[in-house]
């Protein structure tokens, strides 16, 4: 019985050790293959359902710079700003006209709808804001290189229509989503074909408006390609910038990331609002709800550098000989001719002079940097903040009465933070459906090996003790047998 038990113990423990060792070697590859097999955009897949209707609430927070010294500013003083916000909106992403193509791609149109949330906003939506009148500024900047005769005509038109350089105490709602500009109203009556709209707004044509036609890879043939934009508006590049590299469409739209991320991964994203692609590199690791570990990625400082340091940025000089300083991007062509220059909020990553030429801006990485956080094994986005500031360049032009005394500065208008963070409900769902099974496999493979190894040691010890016991028993039997034997020479004891 003892021998049978020893043999059973050794065989069983060796089997456990073998299974554990195989699990350590191959379990990660198996889980890799299993996860990869589920990373695709097909109508019956979980990823497709989440892509079509994201389970996490997305918000848009808008911060507007309110000019506190309008009279002094128009006479050449440094502008003093008060940041008003956030005005918080619930963002809904609608995908329409979805077509499954034959080459493992999906085509669709996308629009975003915004609904103001007063309970999350510290200010009323009609809070009065004083800032630049972008209708007048667009006209003035548009004739910068025109003849004196044209400038005289603009001066007269602005005066006759009663248009002003600033909008004074305008409700934030109108400032953001549209107001009638006096000059453009009259100009549209005279030249309706030249002036498509007489409505001006800092965030106009963003609400409930399609931003283009996307074609992205489904990942069915290669999970590494899932979500990558193949074409935008039926083109495999944009036609805004001045180099092939700058016009390239790279990466996903930012809502889907590839799995198996690590600290060396570089994430590429095509941002249609900016008419360009960008990249994000590893920045930090942190834990969120339920102790889920996520990796944080952000564009690094090199991304924002001037073309003299980052040659790839030479293609973003528009025109080709007009290269802006570090941290700035000319969006004029991207946004239909409105003189907008993009930066990070509060001029983070830009030259210090831009924040110093105004009062009230204090750049801070934590509050003003763009950052995305993803669970590294699956690539699922858990938290994100996409932050962009919109500015316009002011010129002191003695030929235009409105601008002859202005300081030549980059004037900040507003900045936005498109953000989300996984909630407790979805974090629990992810933890129990994905993270816990993965953790179970990781712990299980080492546990099986450890149990098998311990049992093997115990079985070997038991076998050794059993063998030793049997040897002692045989020796004792021999000794007893020797004492009991009587031959003819043994004397009899009476």
HELIX and SHEET records of a PDB file:
HELIX    1   1 UNK A    2  UNK A   37  1                                  36    
HELIX    2   2 UNK A   46  UNK A   52  1                                   7    
HELIX    3   3 UNK A   70  UNK A   74  1                                   5    
HELIX    4   4 UNK A  118  UNK A  120  5                                   3    
HELIX    5   5 UNK A  134  UNK A  142  1                                   9    
HELIX    6   6 UNK A  148  UNK A  161  1                                  14    
HELIX    7   7 UNK A  172  UNK A  177  1                                   6    
HELIX    8   8 UNK A  182  UNK A  190  1                                   9    
HELIX    9   9 UNK A  223  UNK A  225  5                                   3    
HELIX   10  10 UNK A  272  UNK A  274  5                                   3    
HELIX   11  11 UNK A  289  UNK A  291  5                                   3    
HELIX   12  12 UNK A  301  UNK A  304  5                                   4    
HELIX   13  13 UNK A  311  UNK A  316  5                                   6    
HELIX   14  14 UNK A  345  UNK A  347  5                                   3    
HELIX   15  15 UNK A  352  UNK A  356  1                                   5    
HELIX   16  16 UNK A  365  UNK A  368  1                                   4    
HELIX   17  17 UNK A  424  UNK A  430  1                                   7    
HELIX   18  18 UNK A  431  UNK A  435  3                                   5    
HELIX   19  19 UNK A  436  UNK A  484  1                                  49    
SHEET    1   A 9 UNK A 229  UNK A 232  0                                        
SHEET    2   A 9 UNK A 209  UNK A 217 -1                                        
SHEET    3   A 9 UNK A 105  UNK A 116 -1                                        
SHEET    4   A 9 UNK A  81  UNK A 100 -1                                        
SHEET    5   A 9 UNK A  58  UNK A  67 -1                                        
SHEET    6   A 9 UNK A 410  UNK A 421 -1                                        
SHEET    7   A 9 UNK A 381  UNK A 393 -1                                        
SHEET    8   A 9 UNK A 341  UNK A 343 -1                                        
SHEET    9   A 9 UNK A 329  UNK A 330 -1                                        
SHEET    1   B11 UNK A 229  UNK A 232  0                                        
SHEET    2   B11 UNK A 209  UNK A 217 -1                                        
SHEET    3   B11 UNK A 105  UNK A 116 -1                                        
SHEET    4   B11 UNK A  81  UNK A 100 -1                                        
SHEET    5   B11 UNK A  58  UNK A  67 -1                                        
SHEET    6   B11 UNK A 410  UNK A 421 -1                                        
SHEET    7   B11 UNK A 381  UNK A 393 -1                                        
SHEET    8   B11 UNK A 371  UNK A 374 -1                                        
SHEET    9   B11 UNK A 293  UNK A 298 -1                                        
SHEET   10   B11 UNK A 276  UNK A 287 -1                                        
SHEET   11   B11 UNK A 266  UNK A 271 -1                                        
SHEET    1   C 2 UNK A 128  UNK A 132  0                                        
SHEET    2   C 2 UNK A 166  UNK A 171 -1                                        
SHEET    1   D 2 UNK A 179  UNK A 180  0                                        
SHEET    2   D 2 UNK A 199  UNK A 200 -1                                        
END                                                                             
